[in-house]
Amino acid sequence: MNFLSPLWNLSFWFDLTPTRMSAAFEAGFFGFFALAIIAGSVIRMVIRNGKYDRYQIITLKKIASLCSAAGVVGLAWFFLTFEEIQFFGSRFWFLIWAVAVIAGAVSIVRYVKKEVPALQHREQSRADVNKYLPKRAR
C-alpha cells in the first residue's frame, strides 16, 4: 500500500515536470484509451444495424460520443506525457480528464433516468389526444 501514498499528495498531481511512466502503465493507458475509441466506433456500428427506438438511439449516440472523445483526449494526453512535454504532459490533466468523463457519464444517466421518461410520457399523451382529432383527407 506504500506505492499509493503519492496519490494523496497534491505535489504529486501538480508537478509540472512529468516523469517517465513504467512500461506497464504506458501499455495500460494506451490500451485503455484505444479501447475507448474502439468502443465508440462499435457502438456507432451497432446503432446502424440494430432496431432501437428514438431514445435508445440518442442514448447510444451520447455514449459513443463520450467514449470516442474520452479516448482521443486521453491518447493526446498520453502522447504529451510520453514525450515528456512539461506543462501539457502533467498529471493533473488526467484528473481533469477523469472529472470530465464522470460528468459526461452523469449527464447520460440523468438523461436516461429523468428526461427520457418525461419525453415518452409527453409523446404518449400527445398520441392519446391526437387520436381524437380529425385526420386530413387524402
FENBELRA-V45421 format. One record per residue. N is the residue number from 1. PHI is phi in radians with two decimals (999 if undefined). NEAR is the number of other C-alpha atoms within 12 Angstrom. D_CENTER is the distance of its C-alpha to the mean C-alpha in whole Angstrom. Layout:
BEGIN
N PHI NEAR D_CENTER
N PHI NEAR D_CENTER
END
This chain:
BEGIN
1 999 6 30
2 -1.21 7 31
3 -1.26 8 29
4 -1.53 9 26
5 -1.07 12 28
6 -1.15 14 27
7 -1.14 16 24
8 -1.62 12 25
9 -1.77 13 27
10 -1.13 14 26
11 -1.16 16 28
12 -1.13 19 26
13 -1.33 23 22
14 -1.83 23 24
15 -1.29 19 26
16 -1.48 20 26
17 -1.84 22 28
18 -1.20 27 25
19 -1.83 21 27
20 -1.16 21 27
21 -1.44 22 24
22 -1.27 12 26
23 -1.09 11 26
24 -1.16 12 24
25 -1.16 15 21
26 -1.06 21 21
27 -1.14 17 21
28 -1.14 17 18
29 -1.11 26 16
30 -1.07 26 16
31 -1.11 19 16
32 -1.11 24 13
33 -1.21 30 11
34 -1.15 25 13
35 -1.13 25 12
36 -1.12 28 8
37 -1.14 27 10
38 -1.11 23 12
39 -1.09 27 10
40 -1.06 27 9
41 -1.18 24 13
42 -1.13 22 14
43 -1.09 28 12
44 -1.11 25 14
45 -1.18 16 17
46 -1.12 18 17
47 -1.06 24 17
48 -1.16 14 20
49 -1.72 11 22
50 -1.91 15 21
51 -1.82 11 23
52 -2.27 15 21
53 -1.40 13 22
54 -1.01 16 20
55 -1.30 23 18
56 -1.18 22 16
57 -1.13 23 16
58 -1.07 21 14
59 -1.10 28 12
60 -1.13 31 11
61 -1.14 27 11
62 -1.12 27 8
63 -1.12 32 6
64 -1.10 30 7
65 -1.13 28 7
66 -1.10 35 3
67 -1.09 33 4
68 -1.13 29 7
69 -1.14 28 7
70 -1.11 35 5
71 -1.17 30 8
72 -1.19 25 11
73 -1.13 30 11
74 -1.12 37 11
75 -1.16 30 14
76 -1.11 24 15
77 -1.09 33 15
78 -1.08 35 17
79 -1.09 23 19
80 -1.14 25 20
81 -1.23 31 21
82 -1.07 28 23
83 -1.44 20 25
84 1.01 20 26
85 -1.26 20 25
86 -1.05 21 26
87 -1.48 20 24
88 -1.34 26 21
89 -1.69 30 21
90 -1.22 31 21
91 -1.25 33 19
92 -1.15 26 18
93 -1.15 27 16
94 -1.15 26 14
95 -1.11 20 14
96 -1.10 20 13
97 -1.06 26 10
98 -1.12 20 10
99 -1.11 15 10
100 -1.14 20 8
101 -1.17 25 5
102 -1.12 17 8
103 -1.11 16 9
104 -1.12 24 6
105 -1.16 23 6
106 -1.10 18 10
107 -1.09 19 10
108 -1.16 27 9
109 -1.10 18 11
110 -1.09 17 14
111 -1.08 22 14
112 -1.21 23 15
113 -1.43 16 17
114 -1.94 15 19
115 -1.35 18 19
116 -1.08 22 19
117 -1.07 16 22
118 -1.16 16 24
119 -1.16 17 23
120 -1.16 19 25
121 -1.12 14 27
122 -1.13 14 28
123 -1.12 16 28
124 -1.17 14 30
125 -1.19 14 33
126 -1.14 14 33
127 -1.14 13 34
128 -1.12 12 37
129 -1.27 12 38
130 -1.20 12 38
131 -1.21 11 40
132 -1.66 10 43
133 -1.45 10 43
134 -1.21 8 45
135 -1.61 8 44
136 -1.31 5 45
137 -1.31 4 47
138 -1.78 3 47
END
